[in-house]
Amino acid sequence: MSVPDFLMTDPAPDLTPAATTPAVTFESAGETLLGVLHVPAGPGPHPIVVLLHGFPGNERNFDVAQALRRAGYASLVFHYRGSWGIGGSYSWAHLLEDATRVTTAVREPEFAAAHRLDPERLAVAGHSAGGFTALMTAAADPSIAAVASVSGFDFGWAAADSRADPARRAWYLDLWRGGLAPLRGTSAEALLAEMEEAGDSWSLAGLAPRLADRPVLLIGTGRDDVTPAPFHHDPVVSAYRAHPVDRLEDHLFPADHDLSDHRVRLSRTLADFLHWHLPPSPGGVGG
């Protein structure tokens, strides 16, 4: 099943209610998280996609959010604690906690009714550390209907890699030092220690049993020095196929970590996946 040509098509002008883009907030551990919700035109109720950005969030995937809205999905982009002016401290565990809180909050009756959302049809999708967070969040919550990871960072594999090789440990420290400017309450050393302490408990391959009953999309990137496919993508695909995760879809794009020259293909692939497993409401496409 293929999605209509949403990438270049606005909704019919008489489709009501009109599309909206409200700023929204969520409370997580006493801090206020800021988000932007992209609501399609039409009465809905619309399926929801929570988009999780990576570290530190320079690429926030607003183009994907807009494309998904045109395809009939209410898409949310938000910032985690300790990032981009949000209060609190940044940590990998806080990404997981904030994602859990937000995926719960968008399905609360008052919020869902106010924005024409369908709380029974929620997907999570993330990029890099957000891909890790998406898979971990879905694995912990069987009511999440579908999950997608793009250039997913396998913290379990990286923890073992860091512990085994001092040169690689230094590489991770350099990687994270370069992204600290929009973050607060953390350091490269703290992030590395947290990853190493979590170890195998943050292995993406190990999530296969808890995702076996859900549609899962894995997109790897073949020109990527942050999450190289032989270590962060291929072993996860193999583990999910072996379990098996019956509704697994996987792709390897010849792209860099941010999919800089594959943005249209990324949006199309994600929308096609969602359209097949979590179709939009009739008359709700466009925005």
N, C-alpha and C positions, 0 to 999 in steps of 0.2 A: 504494500500500500504506500503510495507516494503522496507527500503533502502538496497541495496546490502551490502555485508560484507566489509564495508569500514574500519572497525577498524583495520584489520590486512592485508589490501591489498593496495599495492602501485599501481600507475597508470601504464598502458602499456608503455614500454620504448619508443615506437614510437609515443606517443601522443604529439602533438605539438600545440602551444608553450609549453615549459616545465613549471612546477610549479615554482613560485618565492615567495620570502619572503622579499619584500622591506620595509625598514624603511620609514615612512611617517610622515609628520607634518601637523598640522592644526592651523590656527590662531583663537583665541577666546578671545575677549575683550582685545586685545593687547598682549596676551601671546601666546607662541608657545607650542602647545600640541604635545607630541611625541607618535607615534603609530607604530605598526607592522601589516602589511597586509599580509595575507596568501592567495595567489592567486592559484587556481587550475590549473592543466595542461589542455590544450585544448583551442580552440579559444574563447569559451564563446559566447555572454557575460554572465558572471556568476552572479547569485543572490548574494546579499551582506547580511552578518550578522554582525552587530555591537555588540560586547560583552562589557558589562559594569560591571566593577568589583565593589566590595563593599568597605566598610570602614575597614581599610585604603587601602586595596589592597594587602594584603599578598598573597591571593589566586587570581591569575589573569586569571585563566582558559585557559592557553595556551594549555593544553591537549585537551580541548574542541575545541579550534580554529583549532588545527591540525586535529582533527577528522572531523570537519565540512568541512575543505578543502578536505579531502579524499572523503567526501560524495558529493563534487561538489559545495561547497559554498565558496565564498571569505569572509574570516572572519577577522575582525579587532579588535585588542586589543589596547587601548590607556590609557593614564593617564590624570586625571583631573588637573585643575589649583591647585597649592599649594600642590601637592602630588608628592612624589618620584622624587624630583629635578626639577619639573616644576615650573616656575615663577608664581607669583600671590598668592592669599590667598585661602585657602580651606574653602568651606562652602557647605551646602546642596543645596542652590540655585545655586551655581556655577556648581554643578554636573548636574543640569537640563539645565543650559545655555550651558555648554560644550557639553552635549549629543545632544542638538538641533543643535548646530553649526556643530558637526561632522557628524550627520546624513544628514545634508544638504550638507556638503562639499563632501562626498563620491559620491554624485549623480551629482555634477557639471560636465558638459560635458568633460572638459579637463582631470579631474582626472579619470572619468569613462573610457574614451577612452584609457588612458595611461595604465590602469590596467585590461582591458577587463571586465569591470563591467556592469551590467544591472541596470540602475538607476530606472527602473520601478519595480524592485523586491528587496525591502529592508525589512529586519526584524531586530528588536532589541531584545536582550536577556540580562538579567542581573541577578546578584547574590546579595542577601541581599539588601544593599542600592542601588546597581545597579539594582536589580529587581524593587524596587520602581521607580527608574529613568527610567527604560525601559517602565513601564506602564504609567507613567506620560508623557513621551515623545511621545509615540504612541497616547495617548488620545488627545494630543495637535496637532497632525499632522495626519490627515486622509489619507495621501498618504503613510504612513508606512504600509506595506502589512500584517505584522504579528508581534506578540510580545510574549515573554516568560519571566516569572519571576521565579527564583529559590530561595527558602528561602527568599522571598521578605519581606523587613522590612516595615511595615505599619506605617509611621510616624504620620498619623492622629490618629490611635489608641494609639500609644505610647505617643503622646502629652497629650491625655486625661488621660492615665495611670499615667504619671508623675505629672500632676496637682493634681490628686486625692489623691496621697499617697506620703508623704515625703520620706519614705523608698525606694519606687520605683524611685523617683527622684534621690536619692543618688546612686542607682544602675546604672542608665543611665550615671551619671557623672563618676563613676568608669569604666564602660565599655569603654567610649570614652577616658578617660585619658590613658588607656592602649594601645591605638592605635595612639597616637599623634606623635611618633618618626619620621615617614616619611612625616609628614605634616608640613605646615608652615602657619602663619597668622591666626591661630585659637586657640581655647581652648575648653575644655569640656564644660565649662560654656557657651561659645558663641554658641556652637552647640546645647546645650539644649535650650537656649533661643530662637534660631531661630526655632527649632522644635515646641516649645510651642506657639510661635507667629503665626506660620502657621496654627496650629490646624487642624480643619476639612478640610481645603482646600487641605491638603495632605493626605486625606483618600483614600486608594486604593479601598475600597468598593464603594465609591462615583463615581468612574470612569466608572462604568458599562454602563451608557447611551452612553458615547463617544467611547466605545470599542465594542458596540453591533454588528457592521458590520464587525469585523475583527476576524481572528483566534487568540485565546489567549490560551497559555499554562501556567498553574500554577503548580509548583512543590513545595510541602511542605516537611518539614523534621521533623520526629517524635521523634528524640532524640536531640532536639535542645533547648538550654536554651537562645539563643539570639533572635530567632524568633519562639517561640513555636507555633505549629500549631493551637491550640484552639483559639489563639488571632490574629495571623498574616496570617494564611492560610484559615482555615475553614470559617470564616465570609466573606472573600473575595469571595471564591467559592460560598457560599450561595447567596451573593448579585448578582453575575454574572449570576447564574442559574435563579434567580428570575426575572431578568430584562426582557428577557433573553439575554445573550451573546450566540448566537446559536452555534458558532463554538468553544466553550470552551472545553479544555481538561485539566483534573486535575489529579494529582497523589500525594500520600503521601508516601515518601520513609522512611524506618526505618534507618535514617542516622543522623549524627550530622550536625551542621550548614554548614560546608564546604563540606558535602557529601564525607567525606574522604574515605569511603569504598564503594562508589557508583559512581565512576567516569565513568566507562564503561557504566553503566546503564543510567547515566545522558546524556552522549554523544549520546547514541543510542536513547533515548527518544526524545531529542531535534532534532536530525537528522530525525527521523521518522515523527515527527510533521511538520518539514519544508518540507520534501519530499512530504507529502500529500497535503499541502496547497501552497507550493512555490517550485515546482520541479526544479531540476538543469537543466542546458542546456544539450541537447543530446551530448554525447561524451566528456563531461566536468567533469566526475567523476574521482577523484583521485588526489593525490598530496602528 
